[in-house]
Amino acid sequence: MLWTIIVILFILWLLGFLGGNINPKFRTGNWIHTLIVIVIILVILQLLGVV
């Protein structure tokens, strides 16, 4: 279940990151980088066995 959330967040981050390059009018702001930070934290917690 957690890996599904991680993959979804990563895909959303990737779409937002690449979306600005594909369409310059598509500005997503800083929340894209917040998504990747959440993904990294979830992966670390999963590897440590906390979650």
Buried (B, 14 or more C-beta within 10 A) or exposed (E): EEEEEBEEBBEBBEEBBEBBEEEEEEEBEEEBEEBBEBBEEBBEEEEEEEE
